[in-house]
Every structure is written in structure tokens, then in C-alpha cells.
């Protein structure tokens, strides 16, 4: 009798923990966001700036950095120039040459008296050797693991921070898709080196990036980072209007999903999307089809055969049928893994950051996205999109119809778990 009760209680506990980890946000969007105004309208900006949270601020300069050969030197240069504070949050940090370079630079700045705060996702940094963490902490930096495996927090193990944020002296910020690992080095020259983008930010929106970092620093440590070292007075560095906002299951988890739905609903001419992991839900599919019906051109670039998750690729293809039938153009990037995350609307607004185009990013991960409202920046990013397009092949509706029985069976198996991919 005792063992029956014991095992029943144990199984029940395990099921509750699993259910808690798989549970999505209580706040859930269930209806289509209607097209009421274009991207360039003042009403679009008012809705984006008020309904989603962070204000749209002017006077920013956003610089797109292409692949590791541009990204890592720029980040390391900014770190070496730090004088007061470094706030760094990332999902992937693995041992390797670039991991060593970052650890050495962070340690050197900490020894020089700079306040160094680092948040590493516990799961994403499992391949980071402890010697690198000790090197940084021995120098005086603070390192926190986000959601480590603990008995009292196993119900939140599925909630990861996927944000990529670096803020130096409260005046320069970086965000995008890049993790600290050797596959991001180089210039996407072969299968071992990924295609990706990161963005260097100057101007008032840097303070929103600092606030985004502080969000998880408070959750992890209970410490509030304040003062001029973190939130100094800002100056105009360019002409771009921008906002950086965050999403998390702990609060505002549907804001990222809502932002994408609102952005797609506002498009009147074109939607260009680069998505490393494209597993749209029914609302996103419906929004893209509605855009096509009002004459919007929709182009989507996804990874081809070189992808780090075969299950994501399987789940993604399962959703392409109706999109292709209605006229969405889907292109597979051929040379290597394409890890870009970028949405361009009407060549006027660009959204970049850590967010993938899937349910995990919309509702389970902690994410950060930067929206830039500037035609010059959008034109530059459209040129980047079209340059990448030259490295793609179009995936057509007949190709989708002819996919194998094995592929269809795999889709049937994977699709019930698409929110966890």
C-alpha cells in the first residue's frame, strides 16, 4: 500500500513538472489582428509604442554587422574600450577560440575596475568550460547562470533566456542572432561557419537595451543596476527612430507574438523575412495570407539542408503548403546554416534581434527585439536580404507536394511538439 501511494505521488509530481514546463502563456491571442493602417502611419507607431510597451525614441544610429569577421572584432573593440560598465547576456557561450577571446577581454576589463555583469543561460552555456567562468570571476566580474537546474525551479526549466545583449558604458549596445561559439566566426565561407547578423547601436535606444538586461539581472540576483554608469545621459547619433522591447513568460510573453502580428497586418507593399527557425502558428499563417490577399509581396528565406535542428526543418516544412499555394515565395539558403532573424516591412520598418519565428520564441523564451523605423536602414537591409537571396533556391509548391512519405510521417510525429522545438 505504501509503495502504491509513493509511486502514484511520484508519477503525479513528474507529470505536474512536465506540464508546467510545457505550459504556454495564460494570455493568448486568439483572433487575427486586422489591417487598419500602413507601416508609415503615425497610428502604427502609436500602437507599437504604447500597446507593446517601450516608447519609440529618435536620434539612433544602427549599424548592421555581417558574420563573425565583422561582428566579433566590433564587440571586442567595444569591450576593450569600456570605462564604467559592461552588461552582457547571451544564450550560447561555448568554449573555443572566440570564447577564450571574450573571457580574456572581460577579465582584463574587470581587473581594470570596470563593473562587469554577465548573464549566461544555463542550458545554452553547458558547453562552456568552468575554467572560463573562473577566469572572469577571479578578475572581479559577476557571472550568473539563468535558470540553472535546481530542485525548486524544475517547473521553469523550459524557460530559457535567448536574448543576446551587450551594453558597454550605457552608450553602445549590440544585439542580434550571434552566440559566442566558433561556428559564428568567419564569413559564412563553408558549412562549419554560419551566416548571421548582429547590430551595433548608438543613441537613446541603448537605454532600453540596458533596461532589457536589467530585467533578467533583477530576476537572477535581486540587484538593481542604477546610476550614471548604466543609464548615462544620451545624445543623438543618427536619424533612426527605434524601440527595443522584451518578452518573457514571466510577463509580456505574448508581446513578441503580438508585435509580429501587428507588423504583418500593417504591411501594404512587401514583407521580407529571414527566419533561422520558421515554424509559424495558425495566426501567423493567417496574417501572411491576409497580407497576400491585399496585394503584399511576401518573401521568406529559411535554412536549406544545413540546419542544426532537423526536427525544426521537418516542422517548418509541414506549414508551407497553404502559404506556397497562396503565393508566398519561400527560399532555402544553400551554402551553410543561415541563422539570420530579420523582418522588413514595406522597406520602411525593420525588426531584428534574438527572436525566432516560432512558438518557443513567442511564448516560452525570454527574447529581445529591436524595431528600427528608418527608410535608409530598411533599404540597406533589403539589399542584404537580396544578396542572401542570390545564395538560395526557391522551394515551390510542386516540390512540397512531391515530398516523400517518410517526410510526411516525420511531420505527423513532430508537429504536436512544435511549440517546444
Steps between C-alpha positions, in 0.01 A plus 500: 500500500777742594688440177185542294440841659868591464524415132165665424618819671834489318343450158251778572782735601694424182192559285431833673860612445488401133165674454633817664799502264287448192231750600470810285401849605163555665459808280440370150410681180224307329373728222656658194641851535322699228663729247399853605797719403833482311847462649592862428198642685518684830231265636720195433776657710261600775371144523848348488629741762208483741336160461834317502663705775826677415480844344641562153795736546682706237865584438644149463770355276467128423786326321455153352798268547528200269634166627770437756776679310317829558302419815758369745769766436238772553377346826851441632603854407206639696586279799864611499385862502267455800561751779210460745277197434448191289165318499499181293220245460508211256346161436795319336846529653722202417868433549720564200719771351236774504386395848859537620530844340185627669597354839846658482358841406227493765752396764743775401230768524383367837856519634514859372207591726215484249176361645442180303164319521443183297181292467544164330212271426570181694398265219656705222834519681532130591788471250692780674786369710503608865855630458368785284245600765766487771730715290236772485374473857853489645560833327200652680214458255157377608372199307148363539352187344139553394259229616760241611378151579374515859238285671294806591489638144458189284153624403668792318780305334340545158513880533837605356647843433566515128594870511828621352584834660827681558497852644826688559510811724128547437587666167557219249291186464502188283219257423419245234525127446862418580614279786852468635620188318743425222236416237415870492856599408608560141278623217261211435765357267412133556270261686694545826446877511149638531336795324377756754460868584547714809432871549698777669277765655572857609244750627210518746372148424815365669333576833216265404760229434647571844154469655451169313821364653396625843172309474669161531779627726235591757330161458829319553668710770239734647746783432390821326764661280452877508694821458709667236723197447203317351252771394705805396360800313459419131576698186378478142718275286282468193159546344337163572197458724515175696366298792634192675255289693507171681278199547499234769256241635533682832336806348413622152558164333250573224645842418746358245226298334274805497775720355547267204124474445459879513797556271377253240150650520642848428692400185358629171779427248756245611601259777854362489582250775821318584423231756754251632218301659169555320216306665203739481179445690157527338465870583828587329408288196161671489664844526740427214217373280292810584797715396521315167129558444547877526783492247809474723802315362625245754851349480641267766857372525566191715795262542542225244659163567757656736300549817586412859154359575347246267178492703453875451551458126240221496245700699567807287433325169174363633365857513600607149219345296234769518755782502651376174157439350395858574813657352760533777852465359722275715874473441751259654849633578752254357864570603476449878271539800314831464436632854364845406192641673367800308161633393477790249162665440423726203873597487423729796520296822751231600478266800815315610628334816495157660141401423431200280182467299356219711280436803799439730627853439152650514392339828772300680834678462617833637564703185603852396422664166603832349258679269654766276276751321726649234479475121878524447567213741214298348644554150841378619344192660300429184828494307637253756185287463529494122873422510419197717222411257764445231634215716158330519280273295126556483292226657180466295155360561562199267814417701292507819230276349764247390666465841549139606275282712781485757504880516124514550513239778774693676288816479207314653721389791669837558215748460328434836825612668571803280467745792798335669740498203 
